[in-house]
């Protein structure tokens, strides 16, 4: 008779959930100069299965993911779960509650550029390190929820990074295709400080899910994201329900980020989802002091998935992000 695997206690810091239980609370994270409380929901199924981590609120002003993660935490019951689910709806409290922007008010650092962090670094680097040590250690799948911020228009998409490891890339692609979102954008490597890239470098199948824009808090958008998360969890075998999503997927590659080279007022000449061609003028930055116009050209052809909605911009501000259809074999 084959011995069946057992389920152990799910513990993050001082918070724990025994098999077949759900626990909600906060865990303190020491950032050196201060301590912040990280809200968590631990769902420990009574039957064995993978450990899945879901984060939201990595950036301030991105509310759809926070809303959806909180809704999902309330809906999930241990009796329907195989394995373990760790939900963190507000991964970066200083940015979410104080700054409401992409950078932390503590040190001006974008946490999604410094993962997996540095436990001896500044506050944001320490927070990134804490999240990876406490949440991602032992994870078998990772979903990071983002949205278009208060000044950003965004076309919904799922993103992941290719690592060159066939099995890992295949598992990650399977997750991405089960989220119920038609556009999947690939990164050709796992370089950089983004959360899902850093997780991929550690061998964890990880996807970025971008839904919602302009800091909206639309219940319908949040509910659709919850449905997408159910689809991913079902595909991973954490939930027994059938995969809810049968969306046909189109794969894209990032080809250009268009940034401002001047301080001024931004007047875009494109709509979200437009197809643009290399060299096309997609907007102007106008100097309010003398009226000079700086033409903004796109350096590549493709489709606009992200755009800056704000009027005022500074040098280095990302004005648009463009992706092109992926070839049948996108591997480098």
N, C-alpha and C positions, 0 to 999 in steps of 0.2 A: 504494500500500500504506500503510495507516494505521500510524503509529508507535505502538507499545505503551508505556504508561507504565512507568516503572521504579520500583523500591523502593529507598529510600535507607537509610542507617544510622540506627538508632533509638538516640538518646543521651539519657540523663538524668544530668546532672552528670558524674561520672567513669565511669559505667557505660554500656556500649554493646553493641548487638547488630547484627551485619551481617545482610543479607538471608538468610533461611533458617536463622537460628540463634536460640537461646534463651540468655539470660544471667541469672544470679541473683547477687545481692550486696547491698551496702548503699551508700548515698550520704549523706554528712554534710550536715546542715542546721544552719546557724548561727543560733541563737536569741538572740544578743547576749550573754547571760550564760553560755551553755554551748552545746555542739554535741551534737546527737543523730544517731544513725545510723538512717536510714530504709531498711527492707528492701524490695527491689524485684525483680520478675521481668519481664524484657523479652522478649517473644516477637515476633520480626520475621519475618513470612511471606515466602516467596519471590515471592509474587504481590501486585500492588497491591490496595489496599482501604482501608477507613477505619481511623483510629486510635481505639481504645477504651481508656478508662481505668477501672479498677476499684479502689476503695479499700475498706478495712475498718479496724477499730480506730481510728476517729475518737474514740470514747469508750472508756473503760475498762469492764471488766465485761460487755462485749457480745461473747461468744465465738463465736457461730455464724458470723458473717460472717468473722471471722479464720480459723476452721477451714476454711470453704468456699473462701475465697480462696487459702489455702495448698494445699488439695487441687487446686484448678483449676490453680494454677501448676505443680504436678507433672504434671498430666495433659496439658496442652496441648503439642502438638508443632508446630514451625514449618511442617512440610510440609502441615499441614491448615489453615493460617491464610492468609487473604487480608487483607493489611494488617498492622496492628501492634496488639499488646495490651500495656498497661502495668498490671501488678498490684502493688498496694501493700497487703499484708495487715495492716500495723500503721502507720497514718498518724500516730498520736499516741503515740509510745513512752512519754513521761512518764505519761500517763493510764493507758495499758494496763499497764505494768509496775510503776509505783510507786503510782498513786492507785487504779486499778481502779474509778474512778467517772466521772461525766460531766464533771467539771471537772478541770483539770490541777493537780497538786500544786505546780507551779512558781509559779502566780499566781492559782489559784482561778477561772480563766476557762474557760467552756464553748466550745471551739473551734467548735462548730457553731452559734454565735451571732455569729461575727465574720468569717466568710468574705466577701469574698476576702482578708481580712487586711490587715496594714499592715507593710511591711518595716522601718519605723522604730519600731514599737510594742513592746509587751511580748513576752515569750517566746511565748505562744500566738498572738498576732496575727502575729508573725513566722513561726511555723510554718505558719499558714494561708496567708500570702502565699507562702511557699516552695512549698507544695503546689500552689498555683494556677500559679505561674510555671514550676515545673519539670515538673509532670505534666499540668495542664489546658491549657497553652498548646499549641495545635495539635490538641487532641482534637476528634474528630467525634462522640463519644458518651461519656457518663459514667454510671457505676453506683456508687452509694455504699451499702455494706452496713452495716446496723445491726441491733440486737437489743434485746429487753427486757433491761435491766440486772439486777443482782443483786437489787434490791428492786422489780422491775417485772413485772407480768403484761401480756401483749401478744397481740393477735390479729394473725396475719400479714397484711401488706398491702404494696402498692406505692404510693408517692406521687410526684406530680410537680406542677409549678407551671405554670399557664397564663400565657402572656406576651402574648397578643393578636396574635401573629404566626402566622397560620394554618399555614404550612408547618412552622415549628418545633414548634408544638403538636401537629400531626398526627404528625410523626416521633417525638416524645416519647411520645405516646399509644400508638403502635405498639410501642415498646419495652416500655412498661408492660404491655401486654396479652399479651406473649409470655413473661412470666416464670413462668407456671404458678401464679399466685396469684390467687384469685378476687376479692379485694377491692382496688380501686384508688381511692385517695383523692386528690382534686384540691385544689390551692390556687388561689384565684381570681386571684392575682397572684404575681409573682416577687420580692416584697419580702423583706427580712430577711437574716440572716446564715447561714442554712443552706447547706450545700455545694451542694445541687442547685439551690437558688434562685439563688445567686450564679453558678453555671455557666449557668443559663438566661438570666440577664441578659447573659451574654457570647455568647449565641447558640448554646450547646451543648445538644443534647438530653440531658437528665439526669433520672435516676430515683433515688429512695430506695427501698431494699428492706429491709423490717423482718421478720425471721423469728426465732423462738425467744424465750424469756423466762426470767426469774429467773436470768440468768447461766448457763444450762444449757450443757453440752457434750455434746449428743446426736448421735452419728455419723449416725443416720438423718435428723435434721433438716438436718445439714450436707450430706449427700448429696443431699437433695431440693433444697436451695438450689443446689448445683452443677448439677443438672439444669436448674433455672430459668435459670441463667447461660448454659448451653449454648443454651437456647431463645432468649435475647436475642441472643447472638452469631450464631446461625444467622439470625435475623430481620434482623440488620444486614448480613448477607452476609459476615461475617468467617469463618464456618465453612460448609462446603458441606453439612453434614448437614441433614436435614429438621428443621423446627421440632418439638421434642419435646412442646410443650405445647399442648393444645387446650381449656384450662380456660375455661368461660364466665365472663366478667368482670362484676362489679357495680361501678358507679361511685358514689362518695360524696363529700360535701363536709364539711370540718371545720366544726362549728357551735359548739363550746364546749370550753374547757379549764376544768376545775373545780379550784380551788386552795383550800388551807387558809387560814383567816384567824386561826388560833390555834396555839399550841404545845401538843402533847399526844399522846394515843394515838389512833390511827386505827382505827376499826371500820367497814369498808365493809358495805353492805347490798345489794350487787349482785354478779353473776358476770360474768366476761369474756364479751362478746358479748350481754349483756342489752340489750333495748330499754327505754329510759326515757322518761318524759314530763316536759315542762317543769314545774318546781316540785316534782318528786318528791324526797323525802328519800332520798339514796343512801348515807348513812352518818353517823357521829358522830365528832367529835374530843372526847375526854374529858380534862379537866385532871386529872393524877394527884394534884395537891396537894389539891384540894377536891372533885373528882368532878363538877364542872360539865360539862354536855354542850353542845357546839356542833353544831347540826344542819347538815348539808351538803345543800343543794338543788342540783339540776341546773338551769342557766339555759336549757336548750333540750332539745327532744325529739330522740332519735336512738338510735344504738347505741354501746355502750361498746367502744372498740378498745384502750384502755390503762387500766391501773389500778395504783395504788400498793399494793404488798404489804406494805411495811414497817409496823411498829407505831408507830414514833415519827415525828412530822412537825413541821414548823415553819411559820410564816406564809410563804405563797408556794409551798409544796410542791404540785406538781401531783398531784391525787388521782385524776383520771380525765380522759380525752379522748374526746369524743363526736363522731360523724359522722352525717350524715343522707343519705338517698338523693339523688343528684344529679338535677336535672331533665334532660330530654333534651338541652337546649342549656345547659351550665353557664357559658357565657361571660358575663362581667359586662356 
